[in-house]
Amino acid sequence: MLFFEAVFLLFFSKAFLLLPFRYCIKRLHTSEKMNIITDFVLLSKIRDAVSRANKLAFWKNRCLVGSFCARLMLQRRNIDSVMYLGLQFKNGKELVAHAWLKSGDIYITPKGRNNYKEIFSI
């Protein structure tokens, strides 16, 4: 069921991110009643569901949409998480952006091997 939820929220997230970014960020609210969860089994199942569902995506910005989707899945379960947006220069010229999501000590969507400079977190 997590896979089907991830597929739905992934396509919803892509459509939702067509709106202005500041509006989308407001949707990713943090609440004082959210729990820091240590249930690594649930977090890894959500991570796997988003990863598998993201393979169906045909768009370019998979990391941002996947992070947004995973954040929505965690919010539905009142699980606290932090979404990071980062930048890196590739080959010294090209600027590359990346998004990743972390809940506790677990990366729900991967940061990747590259060292991205964090510019924003919510």
C-alpha positions as CSV (number, residue, x, y, z in Angstrom):
1,M,0.0,0.0,0.0
2,L,2.9,2.3,0.6
3,F,4.0,1.9,-3.0
4,F,0.6,3.0,-4.3
5,E,0.5,5.9,-1.9
6,A,4.0,6.9,-3.1
7,V,2.9,6.7,-6.8
8,F,-0.1,8.9,-6.2
9,L,1.7,11.4,-4.1
10,L,4.6,11.5,-6.5
11,F,2.4,12.5,-9.4
12,F,0.5,14.9,-7.1
13,S,3.7,16.5,-6.0
14,K,4.9,17.0,-9.6
15,A,1.6,18.7,-10.4
16,F,1.6,20.7,-7.2
17,L,5.2,21.9,-7.8
18,L,4.0,23.7,-10.9
19,L,2.7,26.4,-8.5
20,P,5.0,29.1,-7.2
21,F,7.7,27.5,-5.0
22,R,7.0,29.7,-2.0
23,Y,3.4,28.4,-1.9
24,C,4.7,24.8,-2.1
25,I,7.1,25.3,0.8
26,K,4.3,26.6,3.0
27,R,2.6,23.3,2.5
28,L,5.7,21.6,4.1
29,H,4.9,23.0,7.5
30,T,6.6,21.7,10.6
31,S,4.4,21.2,13.6
32,E,5.2,20.9,17.3
33,K,3.1,17.8,17.5
34,M,5.2,15.8,15.0
35,N,7.1,12.9,16.5
36,I,10.8,12.1,16.0
37,I,10.4,8.4,15.2
38,T,12.9,5.7,15.7
39,D,11.0,3.1,13.8
40,F,13.6,2.3,11.2
41,V,11.5,-0.4,9.6
42,L,8.7,2.1,8.8
43,L,11.1,4.7,7.6
44,S,13.0,2.3,5.4
45,K,9.7,1.0,3.9
46,I,8.7,4.6,3.1
47,R,12.2,5.2,1.6
48,D,11.9,2.0,-0.6
49,A,8.3,2.9,-1.7
50,V,9.3,6.4,-2.8
51,S,12.4,5.0,-4.5
52,R,10.5,2.4,-6.4
53,A,7.7,4.8,-7.4
54,N,10.3,7.4,-8.5
55,K,11.5,4.9,-11.2
56,L,8.1,5.5,-12.9
57,A,8.8,9.2,-13.2
58,F,9.6,10.6,-16.6
59,W,10.5,14.2,-15.5
60,K,13.9,15.7,-14.9
61,N,13.7,16.9,-11.3
62,R,13.2,13.6,-9.5
63,C,15.0,14.5,-6.3
64,L,12.8,17.5,-5.5
65,V,9.5,15.7,-6.4
66,G,10.6,12.6,-4.5
67,S,11.6,14.6,-1.4
68,F,8.3,16.5,-1.5
69,C,6.4,13.2,-1.9
70,A,8.3,11.5,1.0
71,R,7.7,14.6,3.2
72,L,4.0,14.4,2.5
73,M,4.0,10.7,3.4
74,L,5.8,11.4,6.7
75,Q,3.5,14.3,7.5
76,R,0.5,12.1,7.1
77,R,2.0,9.9,9.8
78,N,3.0,12.8,12.1
79,I,6.7,12.0,11.6
80,D,9.2,14.8,11.8
81,S,11.6,15.3,8.9
82,V,13.9,17.9,7.3
83,M,14.1,18.6,3.6
84,Y,17.3,20.1,2.3
85,L,18.0,22.0,-0.9
86,G,21.6,22.2,-2.0
87,L,23.8,23.4,-4.8
88,Q,27.1,22.3,-6.3
89,F,29.3,23.4,-9.2
90,K,29.9,20.6,-11.7
91,N,33.1,20.8,-13.6
92,G,33.7,24.2,-12.1
93,K,31.1,25.8,-14.4
94,E,27.7,24.2,-14.3
95,L,25.5,24.8,-11.2
96,V,23.6,21.6,-10.1
97,A,20.7,21.6,-7.6
98,H,19.7,18.7,-5.5
99,A,17.0,18.0,-2.8
100,W,17.1,15.3,-0.1
101,L,15.0,14.4,2.9
102,K,16.2,13.2,6.3
103,S,14.2,11.9,9.2
104,G,16.2,11.4,12.3
105,D,19.4,9.8,11.2
106,I,17.9,8.1,8.1
107,Y,18.0,9.6,4.6
108,I,14.6,9.0,3.1
109,T,15.7,10.4,-0.2
110,P,19.4,10.2,-0.8
111,K,21.8,13.1,-0.5
112,G,24.1,11.5,-3.1
113,R,27.8,11.0,-3.1
114,N,28.6,14.6,-4.1
115,N,29.1,17.4,-1.6
116,Y,26.2,19.7,-2.1
117,K,26.3,23.1,-0.2
118,E,23.1,23.3,1.7
119,I,21.3,26.5,1.0
120,F,17.8,25.9,2.5
121,S,16.2,23.5,4.8
122,I,12.6,23.2,6.1
